[in-house]
Amino acid sequence: MENVAPQCKRCNMNMGDAVVSEGYRTYMIDMYGERRVKAMKRLTYLPPRKWVREEVIQFSRDLKEQIKDQEWRIGEI
C-alpha cells in the first residue's frame, strides 16, 4: 500500500494546506522515491476503478492482517 499512510487528525483535516501537502509529498519521496511519486500522481488522472465485491473483501482482509502485523511489531497486542 504505497499511498495509504497514517496521519494525525490535524494533518488529515488540512491536506488542502500547501505546507501540509508539501510535507506529505516530501515524506512520500523519502519513502518511495521521486519516480514512484510521479507515477502515483499520473494515476490521479485516470478514471476511478470499479471494484467487484470479492476484491473489496480481500482488500479488507489484507489491511486487517497488515494492521495486526504492525500492532504486534510495535507491541500493542
PDB file of N, CA, C and O in Angstrom:
ATOM      1  N   MET A   1       0.827  -1.179   0.000  1.00  0.00           N
ATOM      2  CA  MET A   1       0.000   0.000   0.000  1.00  0.00           C
ATOM      3  C   MET A   1       0.868   1.238   0.000  1.00  0.00           C
ATOM      4  O   MET A   1       1.261   1.714   1.065  1.00  0.00           O
ATOM      5  N   GLU A   2       1.159   1.741  -1.108  1.00  0.00           N
ATOM      6  CA  GLU A   2       2.064   2.882  -1.166  1.00  0.00           C
ATOM      7  C   GLU A   2       1.396   4.203  -0.826  1.00  0.00           C
ATOM      8  O   GLU A   2       2.036   5.081  -0.248  1.00  0.00           O
ATOM      9  N   ASN A   3       0.158   4.360  -1.160  1.00  0.00           N
ATOM     10  CA  ASN A   3      -0.458   5.665  -0.955  1.00  0.00           C
ATOM     11  C   ASN A   3      -1.433   5.642   0.217  1.00  0.00           C
ATOM     12  O   ASN A   3      -2.378   6.430   0.254  1.00  0.00           O
ATOM     13  N   VAL A   4      -1.214   4.767   1.150  1.00  0.00           N
ATOM     14  CA  VAL A   4      -2.009   4.716   2.371  1.00  0.00           C
ATOM     15  C   VAL A   4      -1.040   4.824   3.529  1.00  0.00           C
ATOM     16  O   VAL A   4      -0.169   3.971   3.704  1.00  0.00           O
ATOM     17  N   ALA A   5      -1.192   5.875   4.319  1.00  0.00           N
ATOM     18  CA  ALA A   5      -0.278   6.085   5.439  1.00  0.00           C
ATOM     19  C   ALA A   5      -1.040   6.752   6.581  1.00  0.00           C
ATOM     20  O   ALA A   5      -1.926   7.573   6.341  1.00  0.00           O
ATOM     21  N   PRO A   6      -0.703   6.406   7.812  1.00  0.00           N
ATOM     22  CA  PRO A   6      -1.364   7.054   8.947  1.00  0.00           C
ATOM     23  C   PRO A   6      -0.947   8.521   9.047  1.00  0.00           C
ATOM     24  O   PRO A   6       0.163   8.903   8.677  1.00  0.00           O
ATOM     25  N   GLN A   7      -1.859   9.310   9.552  1.00  0.00           N
ATOM     26  CA  GLN A   7      -1.539  10.707   9.809  1.00  0.00           C
ATOM     27  C   GLN A   7      -2.439  11.216  10.917  1.00  0.00           C
ATOM     28  O   GLN A   7      -3.494  10.642  11.185  1.00  0.00           O
ATOM     29  N   CYS A   8      -2.027  12.275  11.548  1.00  0.00           N
ATOM     30  CA  CYS A   8      -2.815  12.822  12.654  1.00  0.00           C
ATOM     31  C   CYS A   8      -4.066  13.519  12.125  1.00  0.00           C
ATOM     32  O   CYS A   8      -4.155  13.850  10.943  1.00  0.00           O
ATOM     33  N   LYS A   9      -5.019  13.733  13.012  1.00  0.00           N
ATOM     34  CA  LYS A   9      -6.287  14.356  12.643  1.00  0.00           C
ATOM     35  C   LYS A   9      -6.061  15.739  12.038  1.00  0.00           C
ATOM     36  O   LYS A   9      -6.704  16.102  11.053  1.00  0.00           O
ATOM     37  N   ARG A  10      -5.147  16.510  12.626  1.00  0.00           N
ATOM     38  CA  ARG A  10      -4.889  17.864  12.128  1.00  0.00           C
ATOM     39  C   ARG A  10      -4.396  17.820  10.679  1.00  0.00           C
ATOM     40  O   ARG A  10      -4.861  18.585   9.834  1.00  0.00           O
ATOM     41  N   CYS A  11      -3.462  16.926  10.405  1.00  0.00           N
ATOM     42  CA  CYS A  11      -2.935  16.817   9.042  1.00  0.00           C
ATOM     43  C   CYS A  11      -4.016  16.351   8.076  1.00  0.00           C
ATOM     44  O   CYS A  11      -4.106  16.849   6.954  1.00  0.00           O
ATOM     45  N   ASN A  12      -4.830  15.403   8.506  1.00  0.00           N
ATOM     46  CA  ASN A  12      -5.883  14.892   7.652  1.00  0.00           C
ATOM     47  C   ASN A  12      -6.899  15.986   7.302  1.00  0.00           C
ATOM     48  O   ASN A  12      -7.398  16.046   6.178  1.00  0.00           O
ATOM     49  N   MET A  13      -7.192  16.832   8.264  1.00  0.00           N
ATOM     50  CA  MET A  13      -8.166  17.908   8.042  1.00  0.00           C
ATOM     51  C   MET A  13      -7.584  19.032   7.186  1.00  0.00           C
ATOM     52  O   MET A  13      -8.331  19.815   6.598  1.00  0.00           O
ATOM     53  N   ASN A  14      -6.266  19.114   7.116  1.00  0.00           N
ATOM     54  CA  ASN A  14      -5.617  20.234   6.419  1.00  0.00           C
ATOM     55  C   ASN A  14      -4.857  19.804   5.170  1.00  0.00           C
ATOM     56  O   ASN A  14      -3.913  20.487   4.772  1.00  0.00           O
ATOM     57  N   MET A  15      -5.232  18.706   4.548  1.00  0.00           N
ATOM     58  CA  MET A  15      -4.491  18.231   3.376  1.00  0.00           C
ATOM     59  C   MET A  15      -4.513  19.231   2.229  1.00  0.00           C
ATOM     60  O   MET A  15      -3.639  19.180   1.363  1.00  0.00           O
ATOM     61  N   GLY A  16      -5.485  20.139   2.197  1.00  0.00           N
ATOM     62  CA  GLY A  16      -5.503  21.165   1.163  1.00  0.00           C
ATOM     63  C   GLY A  16      -4.488  22.257   1.419  1.00  0.00           C
ATOM     64  O   GLY A  16      -4.159  23.025   0.515  1.00  0.00           O
ATOM     65  N   ASP A  17      -3.986  22.337   2.647  1.00  0.00           N
ATOM     66  CA  ASP A  17      -2.980  23.323   3.030  1.00  0.00           C
ATOM     67  C   ASP A  17      -1.669  22.991   2.314  1.00  0.00           C
ATOM     68  O   ASP A  17      -1.220  21.845   2.338  1.00  0.00           O
ATOM     69  N   ALA A  18      -1.062  23.986   1.685  1.00  0.00           N
ATOM     70  CA  ALA A  18       0.153  23.759   0.899  1.00  0.00           C
ATOM     71  C   ALA A  18       1.302  23.240   1.756  1.00  0.00           C
ATOM     72  O   ALA A  18       2.076  22.398   1.299  1.00  0.00           O
ATOM     73  N   VAL A  19       1.426  23.720   2.977  1.00  0.00           N
ATOM     74  CA  VAL A  19       2.524  23.286   3.851  1.00  0.00           C
ATOM     75  C   VAL A  19       2.367  21.808   4.209  1.00  0.00           C
ATOM     76  O   VAL A  19       3.334  21.049   4.152  1.00  0.00           O
ATOM     77  N   VAL A  20       1.150  21.400   4.578  1.00  0.00           N
ATOM     78  CA  VAL A  20       0.897  20.003   4.933  1.00  0.00           C
ATOM     79  C   VAL A  20       1.089  19.115   3.706  1.00  0.00           C
ATOM     80  O   VAL A  20       1.720  18.062   3.791  1.00  0.00           O
ATOM     81  N   SER A  21       0.545  19.539   2.570  1.00  0.00           N
ATOM     82  CA  SER A  21       0.671  18.754   1.345  1.00  0.00           C
ATOM     83  C   SER A  21       2.128  18.582   0.940  1.00  0.00           C
ATOM     84  O   SER A  21       2.536  17.497   0.525  1.00  0.00           O
ATOM     85  N   GLU A  22       2.906  19.641   1.058  1.00  0.00           N
ATOM     86  CA  GLU A  22       4.323  19.558   0.691  1.00  0.00           C
ATOM     87  C   GLU A  22       5.085  18.647   1.654  1.00  0.00           C
ATOM     88  O   GLU A  22       5.988  17.918   1.246  1.00  0.00           O
ATOM     89  N   GLY A  23       4.711  18.697   2.934  1.00  0.00           N
ATOM     90  CA  GLY A  23       5.336  17.809   3.909  1.00  0.00           C
ATOM     91  C   GLY A  23       5.047  16.347   3.598  1.00  0.00           C
ATOM     92  O   GLY A  23       5.927  15.493   3.704  1.00  0.00           O
ATOM     93  N   TYR A  24       3.800  16.068   3.212  1.00  0.00           N
ATOM     94  CA  TYR A  24       3.443  14.689   2.866  1.00  0.00           C
ATOM     95  C   TYR A  24       4.165  14.255   1.599  1.00  0.00           C
ATOM     96  O   TYR A  24       4.631  13.120   1.504  1.00  0.00           O
ATOM     97  N   ARG A  25       4.257  15.152   0.634  1.00  0.00           N
ATOM     98  CA  ARG A  25       4.975  14.840  -0.608  1.00  0.00           C
ATOM     99  C   ARG A  25       6.440  14.516  -0.303  1.00  0.00           C
ATOM    100  O   ARG A  25       6.994  13.564  -0.854  1.00  0.00           O
ATOM    101  N   THR A  26       7.055  15.293   0.560  1.00  0.00           N
ATOM    102  CA  THR A  26       8.439  15.043   0.947  1.00  0.00           C
ATOM    103  C   THR A  26       8.568  13.666   1.604  1.00  0.00           C
ATOM    104  O   THR A  26       9.500  12.916   1.314  1.00  0.00           O
ATOM    105  N   TYR A  27       7.627  13.346   2.485  1.00  0.00           N
ATOM    106  CA  TYR A  27       7.620  12.029   3.139  1.00  0.00           C
ATOM    107  C   TYR A  27       7.525  10.918   2.086  1.00  0.00           C
ATOM    108  O   TYR A  27       8.264   9.935   2.144  1.00  0.00           O
ATOM    109  N   MET A  28       6.612  11.084   1.126  1.00  0.00           N
ATOM    110  CA  MET A  28       6.423  10.055   0.094  1.00  0.00           C
ATOM    111  C   MET A  28       7.686   9.884  -0.755  1.00  0.00           C
ATOM    112  O   MET A  28       8.059   8.761  -1.095  1.00  0.00           O
ATOM    113  N   ILE A  29       8.333  10.983  -1.091  1.00  0.00           N
ATOM    114  CA  ILE A  29       9.567  10.900  -1.883  1.00  0.00           C
ATOM    115  C   ILE A  29      10.652  10.188  -1.082  1.00  0.00           C
ATOM    116  O   ILE A  29      11.366   9.339  -1.616  1.00  0.00           O
ATOM    117  N   ASP A  30      10.774  10.531   0.191  1.00  0.00           N
ATOM    118  CA  ASP A  30      11.763   9.850   1.041  1.00  0.00           C
ATOM    119  C   ASP A  30      11.466   8.356   1.135  1.00  0.00           C
ATOM    120  O   ASP A  30      12.379   7.530   1.133  1.00  0.00           O
ATOM    121  N   MET A  31      10.189   8.020   1.217  1.00  0.00           N
ATOM    122  CA  MET A  31       9.779   6.636   1.418  1.00  0.00           C
ATOM    123  C   MET A  31       9.870   5.805   0.131  1.00  0.00           C
ATOM    124  O   MET A  31      10.341   4.668   0.157  1.00  0.00           O
ATOM    125  N   TYR A  32       9.416   6.376  -0.999  1.00  0.00           N
ATOM    126  CA  TYR A  32       9.278   5.594  -2.234  1.00  0.00           C
ATOM    127  C   TYR A  32      10.121   6.089  -3.405  1.00  0.00           C
ATOM    128  O   TYR A  32      10.302   5.371  -4.388  1.00  0.00           O
ATOM    129  N   GLY A  33      10.630   7.297  -3.306  1.00  0.00           N
ATOM    130  CA  GLY A  33      11.435   7.856  -4.392  1.00  0.00           C
ATOM    131  C   GLY A  33      10.608   8.746  -5.313  1.00  0.00           C
ATOM    132  O   GLY A  33       9.399   8.570  -5.463  1.00  0.00           O
ATOM    133  N   GLU A  34      11.290   9.695  -5.917  1.00  0.00           N
ATOM    134  CA  GLU A  34      10.647  10.689  -6.800  1.00  0.00           C
ATOM    135  C   GLU A  34       9.913  10.024  -7.963  1.00  0.00           C
ATOM    136  O   GLU A  34       8.803  10.425  -8.313  1.00  0.00           O
ATOM    137  N   ARG A  35      10.532   9.015  -8.556  1.00  0.00           N
ATOM    138  CA  ARG A  35       9.947   8.355  -9.728  1.00  0.00           C
ATOM    139  C   ARG A  35       8.587   7.721  -9.387  1.00  0.00           C
ATOM    140  O   ARG A  35       7.627   7.862 -10.144  1.00  0.00           O
ATOM    141  N   ARG A  36       8.513   7.025  -8.247  1.00  0.00           N
ATOM    142  CA  ARG A  36       7.259   6.364  -7.858  1.00  0.00           C
ATOM    143  C   ARG A  36       6.181   7.389  -7.504  1.00  0.00           C
ATOM    144  O   ARG A  36       5.006   7.184  -7.810  1.00  0.00           O
ATOM    145  N   VAL A  37       6.573   8.486  -6.866  1.00  0.00           N
ATOM    146  CA  VAL A  37       5.611   9.538  -6.519  1.00  0.00           C
ATOM    147  C   VAL A  37       5.034  10.152  -7.790  1.00  0.00           C
ATOM    148  O   VAL A  37       3.833  10.412  -7.864  1.00  0.00           O
ATOM    149  N   LYS A  38       5.877  10.384  -8.784  1.00  0.00           N
ATOM    150  CA  LYS A  38       5.382  10.923 -10.067  1.00  0.00           C
ATOM    151  C   LYS A  38       4.425   9.942 -10.738  1.00  0.00           C
ATOM    152  O   LYS A  38       3.417  10.348 -11.317  1.00  0.00           O
ATOM    153  N   ALA A  39       4.743   8.650 -10.660  1.00  0.00           N
ATOM    154  CA  ALA A  39       3.856   7.634 -11.248  1.00  0.00           C
ATOM    155  C   ALA A  39       2.506   7.630 -10.543  1.00  0.00           C
ATOM    156  O   ALA A  39       1.468   7.507 -11.193  1.00  0.00           O
ATOM    157  N   MET A  40       2.511   7.767  -9.197  1.00  0.00           N
ATOM    158  CA  MET A  40       1.241   7.826  -8.455  1.00  0.00           C
ATOM    159  C   MET A  40       0.449   9.068  -8.852  1.00  0.00           C
ATOM    160  O   MET A  40      -0.776   9.017  -8.967  1.00  0.00           O
ATOM    161  N   LYS A  41       1.141  10.174  -9.059  1.00  0.00           N
ATOM    162  CA  LYS A  41       0.464  11.416  -9.455  1.00  0.00           C
ATOM    163  C   LYS A  41      -0.229  11.238 -10.809  1.00  0.00           C
ATOM    164  O   LYS A  41      -1.348  11.712 -11.003  1.00  0.00           O
ATOM    165  N   ARG A  42       0.435  10.557 -11.739  1.00  0.00           N
ATOM    166  CA  ARG A  42      -0.181  10.314 -13.056  1.00  0.00           C
ATOM    167  C   ARG A  42      -1.459   9.491 -12.926  1.00  0.00           C
ATOM    168  O   ARG A  42      -2.400   9.674 -13.698  1.00  0.00           O
ATOM    169  N   LEU A  43      -1.495   8.585 -11.950  1.00  0.00           N
ATOM    170  CA  LEU A  43      -2.685   7.749 -11.760  1.00  0.00           C
ATOM    171  C   LEU A  43      -3.909   8.571 -11.351  1.00  0.00           C
ATOM    172  O   LEU A  43      -5.040   8.126 -11.548  1.00  0.00           O
ATOM    173  N   THR A  44      -3.701   9.760 -10.787  1.00  0.00           N
ATOM    174  CA  THR A  44      -4.837  10.575 -10.350  1.00  0.00           C
ATOM    175  C   THR A  44      -5.670  11.056 -11.522  1.00  0.00           C
ATOM    176  O   THR A  44      -6.819  11.460 -11.338  1.00  0.00           O
ATOM    177  N   TYR A  45      -5.114  11.019 -12.719  1.00  0.00           N
ATOM    178  CA  TYR A  45      -5.847  11.492 -13.894  1.00  0.00           C
ATOM    179  C   TYR A  45      -6.644  10.386 -14.585  1.00  0.00           C
ATOM    180  O   TYR A  45      -7.380  10.655 -15.534  1.00  0.00           O
ATOM    181  N   LEU A  46      -6.502   9.158 -14.120  1.00  0.00           N
ATOM    182  CA  LEU A  46      -7.268   8.049 -14.685  1.00  0.00           C
ATOM    183  C   LEU A  46      -8.669   8.013 -14.086  1.00  0.00           C
ATOM    184  O   LEU A  46      -8.864   8.466 -12.958  1.00  0.00           O
ATOM    185  N   PRO A  47      -9.642   7.485 -14.814  1.00  0.00           N
ATOM    186  CA  PRO A  47     -10.983   7.355 -14.222  1.00  0.00           C
ATOM    187  C   PRO A  47     -10.945   6.389 -13.041  1.00  0.00           C
ATOM    188  O   PRO A  47     -10.119   5.476 -13.018  1.00  0.00           O
ATOM    189  N   PRO A  48     -11.829   6.578 -12.059  1.00  0.00           N
ATOM    190  CA  PRO A  48     -11.823   5.685 -10.903  1.00  0.00           C
ATOM    191  C   PRO A  48     -12.113   4.245 -11.300  1.00  0.00           C
ATOM    192  O   PRO A  48     -12.876   3.984 -12.230  1.00  0.00           O
ATOM    193  N   ARG A  49     -11.502   3.329 -10.592  1.00  0.00           N
ATOM    194  CA  ARG A  49     -11.679   1.911 -10.872  1.00  0.00           C
ATOM    195  C   ARG A  49     -12.967   1.407 -10.232  1.00  0.00           C
ATOM    196  O   ARG A  49     -13.307   1.798  -9.116  1.00  0.00           O
ATOM    197  N   LYS A  50     -13.663   0.559 -10.927  1.00  0.00           N
ATOM    198  CA  LYS A  50     -14.856  -0.088 -10.393  1.00  0.00           C
ATOM    199  C   LYS A  50     -14.427  -1.402  -9.757  1.00  0.00           C
ATOM    200  O   LYS A  50     -13.941  -2.297 -10.449  1.00  0.00           O
ATOM    201  N   TRP A  51     -14.604  -1.526  -8.438  1.00  0.00           N
ATOM    202  CA  TRP A  51     -14.209  -2.716  -7.704  1.00  0.00           C
ATOM    203  C   TRP A  51     -15.356  -3.715  -7.637  1.00  0.00           C
ATOM    204  O   TRP A  51     -16.518  -3.333  -7.502  1.00  0.00           O
ATOM    205  N   VAL A  52     -15.021  -4.987  -7.732  1.00  0.00           N
ATOM    206  CA  VAL A  52     -16.031  -6.026  -7.527  1.00  0.00           C
ATOM    207  C   VAL A  52     -16.002  -6.410  -6.047  1.00  0.00           C
ATOM    208  O   VAL A  52     -14.993  -6.213  -5.370  1.00  0.00           O
ATOM    209  N   ARG A  53     -17.085  -6.944  -5.562  1.00  0.00           N
ATOM    210  CA  ARG A  53     -17.248  -7.237  -4.140  1.00  0.00           C
ATOM    211  C   ARG A  53     -16.118  -8.097  -3.569  1.00  0.00           C
ATOM    212  O   ARG A  53     -15.614  -7.822  -2.480  1.00  0.00           O
ATOM    213  N   GLU A  54     -15.726  -9.124  -4.298  1.00  0.00           N
ATOM    214  CA  GLU A  54     -14.690 -10.033  -3.820  1.00  0.00           C
ATOM    215  C   GLU A  54     -13.356  -9.302  -3.633  1.00  0.00           C
ATOM    216  O   GLU A  54     -12.617  -9.590  -2.692  1.00  0.00           O
ATOM    217  N   GLU A  55     -13.051  -8.362  -4.525  1.00  0.00           N
ATOM    218  CA  GLU A  55     -11.814  -7.598  -4.401  1.00  0.00           C
ATOM    219  C   GLU A  55     -11.824  -6.732  -3.141  1.00  0.00           C
ATOM    220  O   GLU A  55     -10.813  -6.621  -2.448  1.00  0.00           O
ATOM    221  N   VAL A  56     -12.967  -6.126  -2.855  1.00  0.00           N
ATOM    222  CA  VAL A  56     -13.095  -5.286  -1.664  1.00  0.00           C
ATOM    223  C   VAL A  56     -12.930  -6.125  -0.400  1.00  0.00           C
ATOM    224  O   VAL A  56     -12.258  -5.710   0.544  1.00  0.00           O
ATOM    225  N   ILE A  57     -13.547  -7.305  -0.386  1.00  0.00           N
ATOM    226  CA  ILE A  57     -13.433  -8.195   0.765  1.00  0.00           C
ATOM    227  C   ILE A  57     -11.980  -8.611   0.971  1.00  0.00           C
ATOM    228  O   ILE A  57     -11.485  -8.596   2.098  1.00  0.00           O
ATOM    229  N   GLN A  58     -11.296  -8.981  -0.107  1.00  0.00           N
ATOM    230  CA  GLN A  58      -9.897  -9.383   0.002  1.00  0.00           C
ATOM    231  C   GLN A  58      -9.019  -8.210   0.447  1.00  0.00           C
ATOM    232  O   GLN A  58      -8.117  -8.379   1.268  1.00  0.00           O
ATOM    233  N   PHE A  59      -9.285  -7.039  -0.091  1.00  0.00           N
ATOM    234  CA  PHE A  59      -8.547  -5.835   0.289  1.00  0.00           C
ATOM    235  C   PHE A  59      -8.704  -5.579   1.788  1.00  0.00           C
ATOM    236  O   PHE A  59      -7.731  -5.260   2.473  1.00  0.00           O
ATOM    237  N   SER A  60      -9.918  -5.719   2.290  1.00  0.00           N
ATOM    238  CA  SER A  60     -10.191  -5.530   3.715  1.00  0.00           C
ATOM    239  C   SER A  60      -9.418  -6.550   4.558  1.00  0.00           C
ATOM    240  O   SER A  60      -8.830  -6.201   5.582  1.00  0.00           O
ATOM    241  N   ARG A  61      -9.424  -7.785   4.128  1.00  0.00           N
ATOM    242  CA  ARG A  61      -8.683  -8.829   4.852  1.00  0.00           C
ATOM    243  C   ARG A  61      -7.182  -8.516   4.887  1.00  0.00           C
ATOM    244  O   ARG A  61      -6.529  -8.652   5.922  1.00  0.00           O
ATOM    245  N   ASP A  62      -6.654  -8.096   3.741  1.00  0.00           N
ATOM    246  CA  ASP A  62      -5.229  -7.778   3.667  1.00  0.00           C
ATOM    247  C   ASP A  62      -4.871  -6.631   4.608  1.00  0.00           C
ATOM    248  O   ASP A  62      -3.857  -6.686   5.305  1.00  0.00           O
ATOM    249  N   LEU A  63      -5.704  -5.597   4.623  1.00  0.00           N
ATOM    250  CA  LEU A  63      -5.437  -4.458   5.509  1.00  0.00           C
ATOM    251  C   LEU A  63      -5.507  -4.857   6.975  1.00  0.00           C
ATOM    252  O   LEU A  63      -4.669  -4.439   7.774  1.00  0.00           O
ATOM    253  N   LYS A  64      -6.503  -5.665   7.335  1.00  0.00           N
ATOM    254  CA  LYS A  64      -6.615  -6.124   8.724  1.00  0.00           C
ATOM    255  C   LYS A  64      -5.389  -6.926   9.135  1.00  0.00           C
ATOM    256  O   LYS A  64      -4.915  -6.801  10.265  1.00  0.00           O
ATOM    257  N   GLU A  65      -4.877  -7.740   8.237  1.00  0.00           N
ATOM    258  CA  GLU A  65      -3.681  -8.528   8.517  1.00  0.00           C
ATOM    259  C   GLU A  65      -2.465  -7.610   8.692  1.00  0.00           C
ATOM    260  O   GLU A  65      -1.644  -7.825   9.583  1.00  0.00           O
ATOM    261  N   GLN A  66      -2.358  -6.599   7.848  1.00  0.00           N
ATOM    262  CA  GLN A  66      -1.248  -5.655   7.975  1.00  0.00           C
ATOM    263  C   GLN A  66      -1.330  -4.892   9.294  1.00  0.00           C
ATOM    264  O   GLN A  66      -0.306  -4.637   9.928  1.00  0.00           O
ATOM    265  N   ILE A  67      -2.536  -4.529   9.707  1.00  0.00           N
ATOM    266  CA  ILE A  67      -2.727  -3.831  10.984  1.00  0.00           C
ATOM    267  C   ILE A  67      -2.281  -4.723  12.129  1.00  0.00           C
ATOM    268  O   ILE A  67      -1.568  -4.273  13.026  1.00  0.00           O
ATOM    269  N   LYS A  68      -2.696  -5.988  12.104  1.00  0.00           N
ATOM    270  CA  LYS A  68      -2.279  -6.935  13.146  1.00  0.00           C
ATOM    271  C   LYS A  68      -0.764  -7.060  13.200  1.00  0.00           C
ATOM    272  O   LYS A  68      -0.173  -7.052  14.280  1.00  0.00           O
ATOM    273  N   ASP A  69      -0.138  -7.177  12.034  1.00  0.00           N
ATOM    274  CA  ASP A  69       1.322  -7.295  11.972  1.00  0.00           C
ATOM    275  C   ASP A  69       1.996  -6.071  12.583  1.00  0.00           C
ATOM    276  O   ASP A  69       2.958  -6.203  13.339  1.00  0.00           O
ATOM    277  N   GLN A  70       1.499  -4.895  12.261  1.00  0.00           N
ATOM    278  CA  GLN A  70       2.099  -3.661  12.782  1.00  0.00           C
ATOM    279  C   GLN A  70       1.847  -3.508  14.276  1.00  0.00           C
ATOM    280  O   GLN A  70       2.730  -3.060  15.007  1.00  0.00           O
ATOM    281  N   GLU A  71       0.658  -3.874  14.737  1.00  0.00           N
ATOM    282  CA  GLU A  71       0.363  -3.806  16.179  1.00  0.00           C
ATOM    283  C   GLU A  71       1.298  -4.758  16.924  1.00  0.00           C
ATOM    284  O   GLU A  71       1.811  -4.411  17.988  1.00  0.00           O
ATOM    285  N   TRP A  72       1.524  -5.950  16.379  1.00  0.00           N
ATOM    286  CA  TRP A  72       2.437  -6.884  17.020  1.00  0.00           C
ATOM    287  C   TRP A  72       3.860  -6.325  17.020  1.00  0.00           C
ATOM    288  O   TRP A  72       4.591  -6.434  18.005  1.00  0.00           O
ATOM    289  N   ARG A  73       4.234  -5.717  15.877  1.00  0.00           N
ATOM    290  CA  ARG A  73       5.584  -5.172  15.752  1.00  0.00           C
ATOM    291  C   ARG A  73       5.857  -4.074  16.788  1.00  0.00           C
ATOM    292  O   ARG A  73       6.953  -4.001  17.343  1.00  0.00           O
ATOM    293  N   ILE A  74       4.864  -3.228  17.045  1.00  0.00           N
ATOM    294  CA  ILE A  74       5.098  -2.135  17.993  1.00  0.00           C
ATOM    295  C   ILE A  74       4.681  -2.503  19.392  1.00  0.00           C
ATOM    296  O   ILE A  74       4.805  -1.692  20.310  1.00  0.00           O
ATOM    297  N   GLY A  75       4.181  -3.726  19.577  1.00  0.00           N
ATOM    298  CA  GLY A  75       3.890  -4.224  20.918  1.00  0.00           C
ATOM    299  C   GLY A  75       2.553  -3.812  21.491  1.00  0.00           C
ATOM    300  O   GLY A  75       2.425  -3.671  22.707  1.00  0.00           O
ATOM    301  N   GLU A  76       1.555  -3.617  20.650  1.00  0.00           N
ATOM    302  CA  GLU A  76       0.234  -3.232  21.146  1.00  0.00           C
ATOM    303  C   GLU A  76      -0.699  -4.415  21.340  1.00  0.00           C
ATOM    304  O   GLU A  76      -1.844  -4.238  21.758  1.00  0.00           O
ATOM    305  N   ILE A  77      -0.234  -5.597  21.048  1.00  0.00           N
ATOM    306  CA  ILE A  77      -1.094  -6.766  21.238  1.00  0.00           C
ATOM    307  C   ILE A  77      -0.640  -7.513  22.467  1.00  0.00           C
ATOM    308  O   ILE A  77      -1.225  -8.537  22.818  1.00  0.00           O
TER     309      ILE A  77
END
